[in-house]
Amino acid sequence: MPESQEIREATLGEIALVFLKLGTIAFGGPAAHLAMMEEEFVRRKKWMTQADFLDRLAAANLIPGPSSTEVAIFVGQLKRGWRGLIVAGSCFIIPAALIAMAIAWAYVRFGALPRAQSVLFAIKPVVVAIVIQAVGRLGRSGLRTVLLIVIAVLAVALNVIGVSPVLVLVFAGGLSAAALGMRGRLIGAGIPGMPKIIAIAVATATTAAAWPIGLWRLFLSFVKIGSVMFGSGYVLLAFLQAEFVERLHWLTDQQLLDAVAVGQFTPGPLSATATFIGYIVAGWKGAIVATVGIFLPGFVIVSVGGPLIPRLRRSPVVAAALDGVVAGSLALMAVVAWQLGKASIVDWATLAIFGVSLIALLRFRVNSAWLILAAAVLGLAARVL
């Protein structure tokens, strides 16, 4: 989208409604969530430029925690400050948390997960089409020079051979900044002072002081995980295994696998797995405590770092590094699209769903939410029949 295009304002109510919608229909993991957010905020609502979106995507990929949730928090902060930050993040998280809590109740009561394979079978090819559309659209802005295209190709290669996504992004940003330096334009970048919004963490910690020791430990465990977790849902699985199965012995291996499965087939952030685990450990209070714990670090980090992004963009070296990280982020999204495609497009039916979805997105500009809903209905109908 052109930088000169008028940017629309947003009320807190509008922010709440759109993120409740996204939190309810955003299946498919972070890459799909980000694709839907770009479509919603850049193309449809025109709340931000594509450059603004890419900068916040790059920043979210460089800090710990669930990246799509942090982009949601960034968007809310950009539009309405700290109030928008809280509303956007909370409304994106709440639908998945409520669904995960309901599933956990059924799991505890009946001892098994509800079957959702048919719905997922139909939805996943749509998700692949949504991610491909977003990568293509974002690539036109994020890969605007030969250098950035080369960085993206190298990032794909590094990711394919097993290099950590965080290291891939650091490499991409460093290479872009170094290329600027070699052109003789390297300028020192000063980092402005930090903003003052840490009240969320203080208020939460004050409330938590009155919790029973079991809830307090559960909260601290998820705060720790949310503070150091980089990478995909598989990284989250490793942290949960070490903390709740091996160290605290609160879960069995099977319960942990079921918790991760819930995160996979519910909409919204994969970290809703935390809600399920919290309910298994300590009922509805545990579900709330676990959800707050794993997402709280993201709110705090974004509240501190968000206002710095426009200022950092004015420094040539930092701007070059951000451009490199954007290129690396798009490369990682492309790898995710390829991996999702291999896992999801497995027969003629899924290929047909994928093809129709891609045509609907590219040719007819159909809202991705309608495609997700149509696929879910198709999957349910197939199961019934």
C-alpha positions as CSV (number, residue, x, y, z in Angstrom):
1,M,0.0,0.0,0.0
2,P,1.4,3.4,-0.8
3,E,2.9,5.3,2.2
4,S,0.9,8.4,1.1
5,Q,-2.5,6.7,1.5
6,E,-4.6,8.0,4.3
7,I,-4.5,6.0,7.5
8,R,-7.8,5.6,9.3
9,E,-8.2,5.9,13.1
10,A,-9.8,3.2,15.2
11,T,-11.9,3.3,18.4
12,L,-11.3,0.9,21.3
13,G,-14.6,-0.8,20.4
14,E,-13.5,-1.4,16.8
15,I,-10.2,-2.8,18.0
16,A,-12.1,-5.1,20.4
17,L,-14.5,-6.4,17.7
18,V,-11.9,-7.1,15.1
19,F,-9.6,-8.9,17.4
20,L,-12.4,-11.0,18.9
21,K,-13.2,-12.0,15.3
22,L,-9.6,-12.9,14.5
23,G,-9.2,-14.8,17.8
24,T,-12.3,-16.8,16.9
25,I,-11.5,-17.7,13.2
26,A,-7.7,-17.5,13.1
27,F,-6.8,-21.2,12.6
28,G,-3.4,-22.5,11.4
29,G,-0.7,-21.0,13.6
30,P,1.3,-17.7,13.6
31,A,1.9,-17.5,9.9
32,A,-1.8,-17.8,9.1
33,H,-2.7,-15.3,11.9
34,L,-0.2,-12.8,10.5
35,A,-1.6,-13.2,7.0
36,M,-5.1,-12.5,8.3
37,M,-3.9,-9.5,10.3
38,E,-2.2,-8.0,7.3
39,E,-5.3,-8.4,5.2
40,E,-7.5,-6.9,7.9
41,F,-5.4,-3.9,9.0
42,V,-3.4,-3.0,5.9
43,R,-5.8,-3.8,3.0
44,R,-9.3,-3.7,4.5
45,K,-9.4,-1.3,7.4
46,K,-6.3,0.7,6.4
47,W,-5.2,1.2,10.0
48,M,-1.5,1.1,9.1
49,T,0.8,1.0,6.2
50,Q,2.4,-2.2,5.0
51,A,5.8,-0.8,6.1
52,D,4.4,-0.3,9.7
53,F,3.1,-3.8,9.7
54,L,6.4,-5.3,8.5
55,D,8.3,-3.4,11.1
56,R,6.2,-4.8,13.9
57,L,6.3,-8.2,12.4
58,A,10.1,-8.0,12.5
59,A,10.1,-6.7,16.1
60,A,7.8,-9.5,17.2
61,N,10.0,-12.1,15.7
62,L,13.0,-10.8,17.6
63,I,11.4,-10.9,21.1
64,P,10.3,-13.9,23.1
65,G,6.7,-15.1,23.2
66,P,4.0,-15.9,20.6
67,S,4.7,-13.6,17.6
68,S,1.2,-13.3,16.3
69,T,-0.1,-12.2,19.7
70,E,2.7,-9.7,20.0
71,V,1.8,-8.2,16.5
72,A,-1.8,-7.9,17.7
73,I,-0.5,-6.0,20.8
74,F,1.7,-3.8,18.6
75,V,-1.3,-2.9,16.4
76,G,-3.5,-2.0,19.4
77,Q,-0.7,0.1,20.8
78,L,-0.2,1.9,17.5
79,K,-3.8,2.8,17.2
80,R,-4.8,3.6,20.8
81,G,-1.8,3.6,23.1
82,W,-1.7,1.5,26.2
83,R,-5.5,1.0,26.2
84,G,-5.4,-0.3,22.7
85,L,-2.5,-2.6,23.6
86,I,-4.5,-4.2,26.4
87,V,-7.7,-4.4,24.4
88,A,-6.2,-5.9,21.3
89,G,-4.0,-8.5,23.0
90,S,-6.8,-9.6,25.4
91,C,-9.5,-9.8,22.7
92,F,-7.2,-11.9,20.5
93,I,-6.4,-14.3,23.3
94,I,-9.8,-14.6,25.0
95,P,-11.7,-16.7,22.4
96,A,-9.0,-19.3,22.2
97,A,-8.6,-19.4,26.0
98,L,-12.4,-19.9,26.5
99,I,-12.5,-22.6,23.8
100,A,-9.5,-24.3,25.4
101,M,-11.1,-24.1,28.9
102,A,-14.3,-25.7,27.6
103,I,-12.3,-28.5,26.0
104,A,-10.3,-29.0,29.2
105,W,-13.6,-29.3,31.1
106,A,-14.8,-32.0,28.8
107,Y,-11.4,-33.7,28.9
108,V,-11.4,-33.8,32.7
109,R,-15.0,-35.0,32.8
110,F,-14.9,-37.6,30.0
111,G,-11.2,-38.4,29.7
112,A,-10.7,-37.7,26.0
113,L,-10.5,-35.0,23.4
114,P,-13.4,-34.2,21.1
115,R,-12.7,-35.2,17.5
116,A,-12.1,-32.3,15.2
117,Q,-10.0,-34.0,12.5
118,S,-12.6,-33.5,9.7
119,V,-12.8,-29.7,10.4
120,L,-9.1,-29.4,10.4
121,F,-8.7,-31.5,7.3
122,A,-10.8,-29.0,5.4
123,I,-9.4,-25.8,7.0
124,K,-5.7,-26.5,6.6
125,P,-5.6,-26.1,2.8
126,V,-7.4,-22.8,3.1
127,V,-4.8,-21.7,5.7
128,V,-2.0,-22.6,3.2
129,A,-3.6,-20.4,0.5
130,I,-4.0,-17.5,3.0
131,V,-0.3,-17.7,4.0
132,I,0.8,-17.9,0.3
133,Q,-1.3,-14.8,-0.6
134,A,0.2,-12.9,2.4
135,V,3.8,-13.8,1.6
136,G,3.3,-12.7,-2.0
137,R,1.7,-9.4,-1.0
138,L,4.2,-8.6,1.8
139,G,7.1,-9.6,-0.4
140,R,6.4,-6.7,-2.8
141,S,7.2,-4.2,0.0
142,G,9.6,-6.2,2.1
143,L,11.8,-7.5,-0.7
144,R,12.2,-4.4,-2.7
145,T,16.0,-4.7,-3.4
146,V,18.2,-7.4,-4.8
147,L,20.1,-7.5,-1.5
148,L,16.9,-8.2,0.5
149,I,15.9,-10.9,-2.0
150,V,19.4,-12.5,-1.5
151,I,19.0,-12.3,2.3
152,A,15.6,-14.0,2.1
153,V,17.0,-16.8,0.0
154,L,19.9,-17.3,2.4
155,A,17.4,-17.3,5.3
156,V,15.3,-20.0,3.7
157,A,18.5,-22.1,3.2
158,L,19.6,-21.6,6.8
159,N,16.2,-22.6,8.1
160,V,16.0,-25.7,5.9
161,I,19.3,-27.0,7.2
162,G,18.1,-26.6,10.8
163,V,19.4,-23.2,12.0
164,S,17.3,-21.7,14.8
165,P,14.7,-19.1,13.5
166,V,16.1,-16.6,16.0
167,L,19.6,-17.0,14.6
168,V,18.3,-16.8,11.1
169,L,16.7,-13.4,11.9
170,V,19.8,-12.1,13.6
171,F,21.9,-13.2,10.6
172,A,19.5,-11.4,8.2
173,G,19.5,-8.2,10.2
174,G,23.2,-8.2,10.7
175,L,23.9,-8.9,7.0
176,S,21.7,-6.0,5.9
177,A,23.3,-3.6,8.4
178,A,26.8,-4.8,7.3
179,A,26.0,-4.2,3.7
180,L,25.0,-0.6,4.5
181,G,28.3,-0.2,6.4
182,M,30.3,-1.4,3.5
183,R,28.6,1.3,1.4
184,G,30.2,3.8,3.8
185,R,27.0,5.1,5.2
186,L,27.1,3.5,8.7
187,I,25.8,6.0,11.2
188,G,25.7,5.6,15.0
189,A,22.3,4.9,16.3
190,G,21.1,6.2,19.7
191,I,18.4,4.3,21.5
192,P,15.8,6.7,23.1
193,G,14.6,6.3,26.7
194,M,12.1,3.6,27.7
195,P,8.4,4.5,28.2
196,K,6.9,4.1,31.7
197,I,4.1,1.5,31.2
198,I,5.0,-1.4,33.5
199,A,1.8,-1.1,35.5
200,I,0.3,-4.2,34.0
201,A,3.1,-6.4,35.5
202,V,3.0,-4.6,38.8
203,A,-0.7,-4.9,39.2
204,T,-0.7,-8.6,38.2
205,A,2.2,-9.4,40.6
206,T,0.4,-7.6,43.5
207,T,-2.8,-9.6,42.9
208,A,-0.8,-12.8,42.5
209,A,0.8,-12.4,46.0
210,A,-2.5,-13.5,47.5
211,W,-2.7,-16.7,45.5
212,P,-2.2,-20.2,47.0
213,I,1.3,-21.5,46.6
214,G,0.2,-24.0,43.8
215,L,-1.3,-21.2,41.7
216,W,1.7,-19.0,42.4
217,R,4.1,-21.6,41.1
218,L,1.9,-22.3,38.1
219,F,1.9,-18.6,37.3
220,L,5.7,-18.2,37.7
221,S,6.3,-21.3,35.5
222,F,4.3,-19.8,32.6
223,V,5.8,-16.4,33.1
224,K,9.2,-18.0,32.8
225,I,8.2,-19.9,29.6
226,G,6.6,-16.8,28.1
227,S,9.8,-14.8,28.8
228,V,12.3,-17.1,27.1
229,M,10.3,-18.9,24.4
230,F,11.4,-18.3,20.9
231,G,10.4,-20.2,17.8
232,S,7.5,-22.5,16.9
233,G,5.0,-24.6,18.9
234,Y,7.5,-27.4,19.0
235,V,9.8,-25.2,21.1
236,L,6.9,-24.6,23.4
237,L,6.4,-28.4,23.7
238,A,10.0,-28.7,24.8
239,F,9.6,-26.1,27.5
240,L,6.3,-27.6,28.8
241,Q,7.9,-31.1,28.8
242,A,10.8,-29.9,30.9
243,E,8.7,-27.9,33.4
244,F,5.5,-29.8,33.9
245,V,6.4,-33.4,33.2
246,E,10.0,-33.7,34.3
247,R,10.4,-31.0,36.9
248,L,7.0,-30.6,38.6
249,H,5.5,-33.9,37.7
250,W,2.1,-32.2,37.2
251,L,1.3,-33.8,33.8
252,T,1.8,-37.1,32.1
253,D,3.4,-37.3,28.7
254,Q,-0.1,-38.1,27.2
255,Q,-1.7,-35.1,28.9
256,L,1.0,-32.9,27.5
257,L,0.5,-34.2,24.0
258,D,-3.2,-33.7,24.3
259,A,-2.6,-30.1,25.5
260,V,-0.5,-29.4,22.5
261,A,-3.2,-31.0,20.2
262,V,-5.8,-28.6,21.7
263,G,-3.5,-25.7,20.8
264,Q,-3.3,-27.0,17.3
265,F,-7.1,-27.4,16.6
266,T,-8.3,-24.3,18.4
267,P,-8.2,-20.8,16.7
268,G,-6.0,-18.0,18.0
269,P,-2.5,-18.4,19.5
270,L,-1.0,-21.8,20.0
271,S,-0.1,-20.7,23.5
272,A,-3.8,-21.3,24.5
273,T,-2.2,-24.7,25.3
274,A,-1.3,-23.0,28.6
275,T,-5.1,-22.5,29.4
276,F,-5.7,-26.3,28.9
277,I,-2.7,-27.2,31.2
278,G,-3.8,-24.7,33.8
279,Y,-7.3,-26.2,33.9
280,I,-5.9,-29.7,34.2
281,V,-3.6,-28.7,37.1
282,A,-5.9,-26.4,39.1
283,G,-9.4,-26.0,37.5
284,W,-10.7,-22.7,36.1
285,K,-8.5,-20.6,38.4
286,G,-5.4,-22.5,37.1
287,A,-6.6,-21.8,33.5
288,I,-6.8,-18.1,34.1
289,V,-3.5,-18.0,36.0
290,A,-1.7,-20.0,33.3
291,T,-3.1,-17.8,30.4
292,V,-2.1,-14.6,32.1
293,G,1.3,-16.0,32.9
294,I,2.3,-17.0,29.4
295,F,1.1,-13.9,27.7
296,L,2.1,-11.3,30.3
297,P,5.8,-11.0,29.2
298,G,4.6,-10.2,25.7
299,F,2.4,-7.3,26.9
300,V,5.3,-5.9,29.0
301,I,7.9,-6.2,26.3
302,V,5.7,-4.7,23.6
303,S,4.7,-1.8,25.9
304,V,8.3,-1.0,26.4
305,G,9.6,-1.5,22.9
306,G,6.6,-0.4,20.7
307,P,7.2,3.4,20.9
308,L,10.8,2.9,19.9
309,I,10.2,1.5,16.5
310,P,9.4,4.7,14.6
311,R,12.4,6.4,16.3
312,L,14.7,3.6,15.5
313,R,13.6,3.7,11.8
314,R,15.2,7.1,11.6
315,S,18.6,5.6,12.1
316,P,20.1,4.3,8.8
317,V,21.9,1.3,10.5
318,V,18.9,0.2,12.5
319,A,16.5,0.7,9.6
320,A,18.8,-1.5,7.5
321,A,18.9,-4.1,10.2
322,L,15.1,-4.0,10.4
323,D,14.8,-4.4,6.6
324,G,17.0,-7.5,6.9
325,V,14.9,-9.0,9.7
326,V,11.7,-8.3,7.6
327,A,13.2,-10.2,4.7
328,G,14.2,-13.1,7.1
329,S,10.7,-13.1,8.6
330,L,9.1,-13.4,5.1
331,A,11.5,-16.2,4.3
332,L,10.4,-18.1,7.4
333,M,6.8,-17.6,6.5
334,A,7.4,-19.0,3.1
335,V,9.1,-22.1,4.7
336,V,6.1,-22.5,7.0
337,A,3.7,-22.3,4.0
338,W,5.7,-25.0,2.2
339,Q,5.7,-27.2,5.3
340,L,1.9,-26.7,5.9
341,G,1.3,-27.5,2.3
342,K,3.1,-30.8,2.4
343,A,1.2,-31.8,5.5
344,S,-2.2,-30.5,4.5
345,I,-2.6,-31.0,0.7
346,V,-2.6,-34.8,0.7
347,D,-5.3,-35.8,-1.9
348,W,-7.5,-34.5,-4.6
349,A,-10.1,-33.1,-2.1
350,T,-7.5,-31.0,-0.2
351,L,-5.9,-29.9,-3.5
352,A,-9.3,-28.7,-4.8
353,I,-10.0,-26.8,-1.5
354,F,-6.5,-25.2,-1.8
355,G,-7.0,-24.2,-5.5
356,V,-10.4,-22.8,-5.0
357,S,-9.3,-20.8,-1.9
358,L,-6.2,-19.4,-3.7
359,I,-8.4,-18.3,-6.7
360,A,-11.0,-16.7,-4.4
361,L,-8.2,-14.8,-2.5
362,L,-6.2,-13.6,-5.5
363,R,-8.9,-13.1,-8.2
364,F,-12.0,-12.2,-6.2
365,R,-10.5,-10.8,-3.0
366,V,-12.8,-12.9,-0.8
367,N,-12.4,-12.2,2.9
368,S,-10.3,-15.1,4.4
369,A,-12.8,-15.4,7.4
370,W,-15.5,-16.5,5.0
371,L,-13.2,-19.1,3.4
372,I,-12.3,-20.5,6.9
373,L,-16.0,-20.7,7.8
374,A,-16.9,-22.4,4.6
375,A,-14.2,-24.9,5.0
376,A,-15.3,-25.7,8.6
377,V,-18.8,-26.2,7.4
378,L,-17.6,-28.5,4.6
379,G,-15.5,-30.5,7.1
380,L,-18.5,-30.9,9.5
381,A,-20.8,-31.9,6.7
382,A,-18.2,-34.5,5.5
383,R,-18.0,-36.0,9.0
384,V,-21.8,-36.2,9.4
385,L,-22.2,-37.8,6.0
